[in-house]
Amino acid sequence: MEYGGGGGDSSSGPTGDRAMYLKRANIFYAIVFIVFAILMYILRYTGKDWLGKIVKTDFKNDANALGEQLVGRTSFALALWFLIHSILCLCNKNLTDSYQFFFHTQWLSIHVVVLIAMWIACWFIPDALFSVYLKAAMYISLIYLVIQILILLDFFHELNEYFVEKENMAWPITILVILSVGTVVGYGVCYWLFGKKGCNANIGILTVNLIVCIIFWAVSAFMEHLSVLTASMIDAYVTYLTCMGLFCEGDANCNRLAGSTSSIWLSIVASLFTLCWAGYSAFTSTYKYQILSCGCCCEEGECCQEEGACHNCCNCLEQDEEAKQFSLSFFHILFALASVYVSMVTTSWLSSHSEKASWVVDRGYIAKWVNIAVSYAVILLYTWVIIAPLVCTDREFD
């Protein structure tokens, strides 16, 4: 879907003050997301002592379940807020003078007031709604993780191309070593934590994924269209997903972290990764509009009349066509999905094991396979990246 500009020409994008408003708004939404994600962590572990006394809930005597309820209510308000933004920004025809653009960029303080009002309203809604929400959050998180795969693959390729252009091997080699060693160490730790005797399913998952990671690394080293650096990034992400999936294992016999306070560190790492990644997505979307700051020196039809005379103008026009792909609605829906996912990593995928909390039934099994399934999706996608040039020989893969 393409989005043109306003004014007299719908094909142009935001420039000048409009571009500044867009950058400012995108940064604003990223900050709101980060602040509320941190708030979820605070509520998870301390909310029972203050907000828990105000919220209408039946879990006041169950500290763990109450913490998860508070996270669920906060996540629900934030996700709904972003979802409303996404709906109101649908079908934005331009990014200059449309009502969607002004809604996205103006009166941001009022947006915050509305979000806080929605959050406070969630304090007094019965538990039933949020019990259903927390159950659904595991499946919604799967959608976010799948979308994240596509963004990550694109990011890995862009990073690799950046290093190739710079012709500076110090950073690529450093990152390659860190990720490769980290992957091996990660699987070693996972074998120790989740591969105890008798846990054949966990051992099988770890072994298969480890072998696949080794194959990816080796194949990428010998195929011209692949990069060992990209493969090492893919391996590291598969390792992360595998670890998170097995971490959700509810059986204490196959999970040394089950019921342990040490699990908080893993959830912190996962949350930091999510926060950084959501921030990256926001900023990269914003930076797409830096190319629109150039001034076109001539009309579109004049560019090719004199070779080299209007080179900058041609580049600007070409880049502008790419920039029109930015969608305000998709920007907000990504943050809505991330808001749901953060509730899972904040609560260690609902690990309270409360007997009263209905949302923890079969929690370990479902959460485990959500993460493992996403790791398999990553493997399948990168497998296609490897074999596509060999299968589709009549197509070019840049």
N, C-alpha and C positions, 0 to 999 in steps of 0.2 A: 504494500500500500504506500502511495506516495503522498507527500504533504508539501504543498507549495507555500508561497509567501502571500502577503497581503498587499494592500495598496493597489496600484494599477496593474501589477504584474504578479500573477499567482504562482509563477515558476520560481520566484526568488525566495530566499530564506531570510531569517532575522539578521539584521546588521546593526551596528552601532548600539544604541540603548537597548533595542530589542534583544540582541545577542547577550548583552550584559544581564538583562532581566532573566533570561533563560538559564544562564550559568548560576546566577544567584539562587534561583528557585530550586534548581537541581541539587545544589549544595545544601540548601535548607532542608529538603526532603531527606537527604542522606543523614543529616545531623539529627533530625527528628527520629529517624529509624534507630540510629545508634543510641541516642538517649533513652528511648523506650526499651531497647534491648538490654541496656545496663540496668534499667529499672526492674526488668523481669528478673534479673539475677538477684538484685537486692530483695525483691519480694519473695523469691523462692526460699531464701535462707533467713530473712529477718522479718518478713511481712506479717508473720503470725503475731508478733509482739506489738504491732501498731495498727496496720490496716485491717488485719484479721479481726480486730475488735469492732470494726465498723461494718464490714461487708456482711451481707445477708447470706449465710451459708450454714449447712448442717455439719461442717467439718471443723468446728472451732476446737474440738478436743483431739483432733488428729493433725498434728503439726505438719507432717509430710504431705498429706492430702490437701491440707489448707494451703500450703505453699504452692502446690501445683494448680489449685483452683485460682489463686491470685494471679499466677502466670497466665493461665488460660483466659481469664477475664481481660487482662492487659493486652495479650496477644490478639484476642478477638476484636477489641476496640481498635487497635492499630491496623489490623488487616482489613477490617470493615471500612475504616477511614480511607485507606489507600484504594480499596475496591470502589468506593463511591467516586473518588477522584478519577479512577480508570474509566468508569461508566460515563461520567460527565465529559471526559476528554475524547470519547469515541468519535470517529469520523471527522477529526479536525482537518479542515481543508487547507489551512495554512498555519504558519508559525509566526505571524506578524500582527494581524488584527482580528483574528477569530475570537469568539467568546471563550473557546477552550484554552487558547493561549493566555488570555488575560486571567482566566480562572486558575491556571497553573502557576502564573507568575506574580499575581497581584494580591494585596491584602493578606499576606502570609500570617500576620499576627492573628487574624480572625480564624484562619485555618487551625492554628494551635488551640485557640479557645474552643472551637468545635470538637477537636480531638480530646481535649481534657474533659469537656462535658460528656462526650460519649464514654470515656473511661469511667467517670464518676457514676454514670447511669448503669454501667455494668456491675457496680458494687451491689446493686439492689435487685438484680435479676436473679430468679431462683437457680439453684445448682443444675437443674436438669439440662438447660440449654448448653452450659459449658461442659457438662459431662459428655454430651453428644459431640460438641466441638472438639474436645480433646481426643476423642476416638477418631474423628474424621481427620484430625490434624496429621496423623501418621501417613494417611493415604495422600493428603494434599501435599505433604512434604516430598512424596515421590515425584509429583509433577515438577516441583521446584528443582529437585536434584537432576531430573532429566533435562530441563532447560539449562541448568548450570553446566551440564556436560557439553552442550553445544557451544556455550560461551567460553568455557575453558579450552576446548579444542581450538577455537579461533584465537584465543589469547596465546596459547602455546605456540601456534604457528607464527603469529605476529612477533612474539618475543624472539623466536629463532631467527626470523628474517631480519629483525633489528640488529642482532649480534653479527649476522653475516655481513650486513651493510657496513657496520662499524669496523669490521676486520680487526676486532680486538678480542683475542682468544682468552684473556685472563678471566673475565667474568663468566663466559660460557663453561669453561673448564671447571671453575670453582663451583658453579651451580650444579653441573653434571656430577661432580664428585659428591657433593652434599646430598643430592637427591638419590643417587645410586646407593651410597652408604646408608642413607636414611631408610630406603626401601628394604634393604637386607636386614638392618637392625630392627625395623618395624615388624617384619615377619618373624624374626627371632623372638621378639618380645611377645608377639601374638601366640606363637607356639607355646611359650611358657605360661601365658595367662589363660589361654582358651583351649590348648591342645593336650589336656591331661589324659591319662590312660582311660580308655573307654569312651572318649568323646570323638568317635569316628567321623561324625558329620563335620565337626569343626576342623579336624585334621584334614579331611578331604577338601574342604573349601580353601583352606590355607595353602595346601599343596598345589591344587589346580591353579589358583591365582598367582602363586609364586612362579610356577613353571611358565605361565603365560607372560608374566612380566620379564622373565629372563629371555624368552623367545622374542618379545617385542624389542628388547634392547639389542639382542644379537642381530636380528633381521635389519633393524634400522642402521646398524653399523655398515652393512654391506649393500644396501639398496640406495641407488642414486637419489631418488625423489624423497627419501626419508631423512630424518635427523635423529641422532642419538640423544640430543638434548630434549627434543620433543618427546621421545619415547621415555626418557627418564622422568619427565613431568607426568606423563600418563601413568607410569608405574607407581609414582608416589601417590597420585590421586586414587588409584585402585587400592593401594595399601591402606590409605586413610579410610575409604569406604568399607573395606573388609574389616578393619579394626573396629570401626563404629558399629558395624553389624553384629560382630561377635560380642562386643561390649554389652549389647542389649540382651544377650543370652540370660534367661531367667534362672537357669539351673546352676546352683552354686557349685555343683560337682564339676561343671565344665567352664566355670567363670570365677577366677580367683578374686575378681573385683566385686562380685555380687554382694551387696550389702555393705561394702567397704566405703569409708569416707574418701578414700583415694580416688574414687571415680569422679569426684568433682573436677579434678585437674584435666581429665579427658574431655569433659563437657565444656570446660573453659577454653581449651584449645579449639574445639569444634566451633564454639561461639565466636571466638576471635577470627577464625577462618571465614565464617559466614559474614561477620561484620565487615571485614576487610574486602571481601569479594563483592558485597552489595555496594560498598563505597566505590570500588573500582568501576563497577558497572555504571554507576551514576556519573562519575567523572569522565569516563570514556564517551558516554553519550553526550555529555556537555562539550567535550573537546572537539567533537565532530564539527562544531560550528565555528571553530577557529579559522577554518579555510574560507569562511564567508566574509572575513574581514578584508580580503583583498579587493582592490577596485578594478572593475572591468574597464579596459581602456578603449574598447570599441564594441560595436554591435556583433551579434553572433555570426552574421553572414560575412563580416569583414575579416574574420580571423584567418581564413585560409587564403585570402587574396595576396597578402605579402608574407612570405615565409619569414618567420622570426619576428615580424613587426609587432604582433599582438600575442606573443607566446604566453605571457602571464594571463591575459584575458581568456585564452583558450583553456588554460589549466583551471581557472576559476570556474568557468562554465561547466567543465567536465566534473569537477569536484562537487559543484552545487547539485548536479543531478544525483550524485551518491548521497549527499547530505539529506535530501528530501525523504529518505527512507526512515528517518527518525520518527517514532510514534510516542506521543505523550501518554496515550492509553496503555501501551505496552510497558512504558517506563514505570507506571504506577502499579500495574498488575504484577510486575516482578517484585516490587517491594511488598505487595500484599502477600505473595507466596513466601517471600523471605521472612515476613513477620510470623507466619504460621510455623515455618521451619525452625526459627529461633526458639519458639516455645518448646519444641522437641529437644533440642540440644541443651537448653537451659535446665530442663527437668530430667536430663539424662534419659530421654525417651520414656518419660513417665515411670520412673523406677521407685516410686514410694512403696510399692507392695502393700498398700493399705487394704485391709479387708473390706472397708466401707466404700472405697472409691471404685465405682463401676468401670471407670475407663482403664483400669490396669489389668482387666481380664485378658489373658493371652497377650499381654503387652510385649513380653520378650520375644515371642515367636513372630508376631507381625512386624515389629520394629527391626528385628534381625534380618528378615528376608526383604524388607523394603530397601535396606542399605546394600545387601548382597546382590539383589536384583539390579540395582543401579550400577554396581561394579561390573556386572556382566554386560550391561548396556554399553558401558565405556569400552569394555573389551571388544564387543561386536563392532562398535563404531570405528575404533582404531584398526581393527582387522580389515574393515572395508577400505580404510585409507591406504592400507598396505597393498591390498589386492586389486583395487579399482583400476589403476593404470595397466595392470596385466590382463584384466578381464575386458575392459572397455578401451581397446587399443586405438579406436578411431576418435577418441576424445582427448583433449588436452587438460592436464591437471597441473595448474600453476601453484 
